[in-house]
């Protein structure tokens, strides 16, 4: 999703309301319930809130095709940067093969 999409704009206020409500439930449970049960409720609500906060933008990422296009561009740039080294290696290899062929023909 893009930054300006409707679901992105509406998720932030909703998340704030959820966080405030969750904190109210967690704190209110200590006023109403036994401390052990209130701690359980607070832990469950805290984990739920943490999951909500961490998952708020789970679907905002580039697609597989976009990632592969970026990788292909990086590989192409690296290939072009190393063209001189490959040419040098190719020249050394051909010189080695020529020396090897000359040695074998002289034997």
Buried (B, 14 or more C-beta within 10 A) or exposed (E): EEEEEEEBEEBEEEBEEBEEEBBEBBEEBBEEBEEEEBBEBBEBBEEBBEEBEEEBEEEEEEEEEEEEEEEEEEEEEEEEEEEEEEEEEEEEEEEEEEEEEEEEEEE
